[in-house]
């Protein structure tokens, strides 16, 4: 906003936001003076509330009633007035312990489910977590397993950790050693290439083009890579609907139906979770307040999103969806902290992938306009 608030107006706006977040009840001048023991009269506070209302930062449902923040009021608060609450050390240790005690065989899926569960529990909102995907999808490994003398299982693993399986009919009997030899050839030729590069490599490789089996297997590899690319945003994990279903914003406006619809529509969720700017740093926070863009049907809601992973390599998005009247000062550090843990885990799991910048660099909070 262009208008510059006085220090007193900033203080009063901050108090209104804090109290409304806590009570979901419009705040009046008398309540502010008494509850926060302000060194000014109710008339003075009432005059400042009127100014803040004229500026579009507060709204008053009834002429004689109290006031509560508008979307712009929340944006101003989050962008200019809010003081983030650092996570207590014991809570940090508890979160880290839950991640690192997880059995290694649960892998990425286990991390995603745990992230969604912890974030929903700590934020009191709906958690949204997308599995990591590579911005530069490439082949990591091919495996050929003999199922019978004329049938094999082809396993294609990408650098994002996603695996695709294909059953392949063989025109002639093949032993496991023969399949292993072909597997080694394909890995040597195609490893670290994307589907387009694999096609190019096949076109100039006489040995593969002259072999019907090798050519067919390569076609299967390309098809598997394409399937992964088509769902590159990965699986989406959610938790915590029960946290918000009873909030006034949902029960009084009917937005519970919108929340249920959103969680059921994976396409809409992917749109939300890929919304953070591609140039946004790992760990950077984006706050979307009110009915904007992909959450236009949820007029009283906000999103807090963060990217995690390895810069310019692999990553996903983690965040929460809740009432616009959420505890931003507590939820933003929580989202950022869990995103940092996921970044460390993903970076370690995919340590061989190239990366442009270091993880853990804290970037500014982006507020939607």
N, C-alpha and C positions, 0 to 999 in steps of 0.2 A: 504494500500500500504506500501511496505517496505521502500521506499525512504522517507527521512525526508525533508520536505520543509523548506526553510528559511523563516524568518518573512516577508521579502519583497515578496517572491513568494506567501505566504499565502494571503497577502494583495491584490496582483494583481489578484489572482484567485477569491477572494471574490468579488472584484469590477467587474470582468468580469461576474460572475454569477448574481450579482445584476442588472447590466445594461441589460443583455440579458433577464432576467426575465421580466424586465420592457418594453423592446422595441422589442424583438424577432428578433433583428438585430445583426449580428456578430460584435464584438468589435475590433477595431484596436488600436495600441499603441498611435497614435496621439490623438485619441478621449479620451482615458483614461487620458493622461497627461493634456489635456485642460479641460475636464469636471470635473475631481476630483482635479485639480490643484496640481498634484504630483510634488514633489521636486526632479525630475530626468528627464533625457532626454528621448525622444521617442525611441532612439536607445537602451537605457538601458532597457526600458519596453519591447521593441520588443525582445530583447535577452531572457528576463525572460519568455515571452509568448512562445518562441520557446522551452525552457526547459520544461515548463508545457505541451506543446503539445507532446514532446518526452516521457514524463511520462504518457501519455494517459489521462490527465485530461482536456485537451482542444483539439479541432479539428479545422482545417482550410479548408473550402470547396474549396477555390481558393488560389493559391500561393500568390497572392498579396492582398487578402482580409483579413477581420477580423477573429476573432476566437470566438467560443462559447463552452460551457461546454459539455463534454461527460457524459455518465452515471456515470462513475467513478468520474468525476469531481463533479457532483451533490452529489454523495455519500460522497465524502470527505468534501464538503461544509456543508452538513447537519450534518454529524457526528462529524466534528472537528472545523468548522469555524463559523457556523451560531449562531446568537444571537436571541433567541426567543423574539417576541414582545408580551408583556403582553396585554391582552384584556383591553381596557379602562373601568373604573368603570361604566360609564354610559351605555356602551354596555352590560356589565354583568347584570346590573339591568334590562335592556330592555329584555334580553333573559329570565331571571328568571321570570319576570312579565308575559311574554307570556305563559310560562308553567303553572304558578300557578293561572292564571286567567281562565284557561281552565276548563270547567265544568266537574265535577267528573264522570258524566255518559259517557263521551267520552273514559275514561279509557286508557288502553294500546295502543289501535289503534290510539287514538287521540295524545298520546305522540309521537308515531312513525312518524305519518304524519307531526306533527309540527317540530320534529327534522330534518326530511328530508328537509322541506321547509326553516327553518332557516339556516341550514348548507349550502344549495345550495346558498342562498342569500348572506351569509357572505363570503363564500370561492370563489365564482365565478366558481365553479366546479360542477361536478355531485355528488350528495349526495347518499350514500348507507346506509340503516339502516335495520338491521334484528330485528324482534320482539324477546323479551326474551324467552328463553326456559330453562328448568331445566336440569342440568347435571344428576340429579338423579330423574327421573320422578316418581311421586307417586300419588296415589289417594287422593284427598282432600275431595270430597263430592259426594254423590249419591242422586239424587232426583227421586221419582216416582210420576207421576201426572196422575190421572185418566182422560181419554178422553171419555170413555164410559164404560159400565159394562164389556166389553171384550177386551178393548184396553187401553194401558197405554203408556205414554212417559217417557223414561228413560233418565236422564241427568247425564252425568259423567263429573265431574270437576277435573282437575289435579292440582298439586301444582304449575304449570306454569301459571295457570289462563285460560288455554284452555279448552273449553267445547265441548263434543260430545253428540249428541242426537240420540236416537234409538226408533223407534216405536215397541212396543212389543204386540203381540197377546196373549190374555189370554185364557187358556183352560176352565176356569170357571169364572162366574161373580165375580168381586172384587170391593169393595167399596174403597173410598179414605182412610178411617181410616185403612182398612186392608193393603193397599199399603204402607201407612205411617209406619205401624208397621214393614213391611218387610224392608223398606228403613232404619229405625233406626237400625235394626239388621245388615244389610249389612255395614252401616257406622261404627258401633261398631267393626265389624269383620275385615273390609278391609282398613279402613282409614290409610294413611301414608305408604301403601304397594305398590310396583310396580307390574306389570302384572305377573311376574314370582312368586312373593311371594303370590299373590292372588290365583294363581293356586294351590300352595302348601297348602295354608290355606283351600281351598275347599276340597282337597283330604283327609284332616284329620277332617273335620267338618261333623259329621253324620247328623246333623239337615239340613244342606244345601244339602248334597248328596241325602238324602231321599226325598227331595221335588223337583219335576220336575220343578216347577216354579222358585224356588230359584236357582236351578242349571242352568237353562236357562238364568236367569237374570245375574248370575255371568259370564256366557259365553259372554253375551253382554258387560259386563263391561270390560272384558279382551280384547275383540275385539276393543272396543273404545280406550282403553289404547294403544293398538298396533298401531292404526291409528295415534294417537298423536305422538308416538315414531317414526313412519315412516316419519313424517314431523317436527321433533323436532327443526329444525333450524327456524321454524316459517315463517310468512309472511315477504316479503322483500319490502321495500318502497324506492323509488328513486325520485329524483327531480333534475332539473337544466341542462338537456341536452342542452337547448338553450344557456346556459352559455358558452359552449365550442365548439359548432358546427361551429362557425365562426372563431375559432382560427387557425392560420397558420398550426399548427401540424395536424389539422383535414382536413382543406380544401385543403392543398397542397399534402398530402400523402394518402388521401382517407380513413383515419382511422375513419371517421364519420360512415361509414358502419359497421366497427368493433364495435364501441361503441353502435350503435343501436342493433346489433346482441347480444352483451353482455347483454344489459338491457332486451332484449326479452327472453333470455335463463335463466330461473330461476335456473337451475342446475348449470350453470357456476357461477352465482352470489352467490349461496350458497357456492360453493367451495371457492370463494374469501373471503367471510365473515366468514368462519370457519377456514381460514388460520392462523390467529394469534395463536401462540403457546398456547396450553391448560394451560401451567404453567405460562403464561404471567399474570402479576398482573392486577386487575381491574384498568382501567385508563391508563394502559401502552400503549405506542404508537409504532406502527410498520410502517415503511416507506418502500414501495416497489418501487424502481426506475427503470424505463425502462421495456423492454420486457422480463419479467421473469415469468416462471411458468404459472399460470392461465391467465395472461394477455399478453402472448407472441404475440398475434395478434395486440397488441396496443404498438408498439415499442417506441413511443414518449410520453408515458403516465407514470404517477406515481400514487400510492395509499398511502393514509395516513389512518391508521386504529387504532381503540381503542376498547378495551373491556369495557363493562359496566355491572353493576348488583351487585350481591352478590357473593363473592368469594366462590368457591366450592358448589354453590347452584343453582343460576339462573342468566342468563345474555344473552347478545347478543353482536353484533358488530356494531359500527357506523364508518363511514369513508367517504372519498371523492375520486373520480377518476377524474383526470384532466391532462393537459399537463405536461410533465416532467418539463417544464418551469413554474411551479406554485410557488406561494409565500409561501414557506414552513414555514418561520419564523412566519407568521401570521396564516396560516392554522392549524399548529400543535396545538398551544394553543386553537384555536377555537374548534377543534375536541375534545381535552381533556376536555375542559370546559363543553361542551354539554354532553359528556359521563359522567361527574361527576354529572350533574343534573339528567340524566336518572338513574344513580346508586342510588341516593337518593330516587327518586320516586319509583323505583322497590323495593328497600329495605324496604320502608315503606309499599308498597302494599302487599309484601310477607314477612312480619315481622316474621311470624311463622316458616319460613324455616331456617334450620340450616346453619351456615356459619362458615368458618374457620378463616378468617382474616378480618380486618377492611377495609372498603372502603375508598377511598380518598388518599391512599398512592401513591405518585407519583413515578413511576418507570422509568428507562432509556429508551431513544428512541432507538429502534432496527432498524438498517439499513440493508436491504438485501444485501448479498454478491454474 
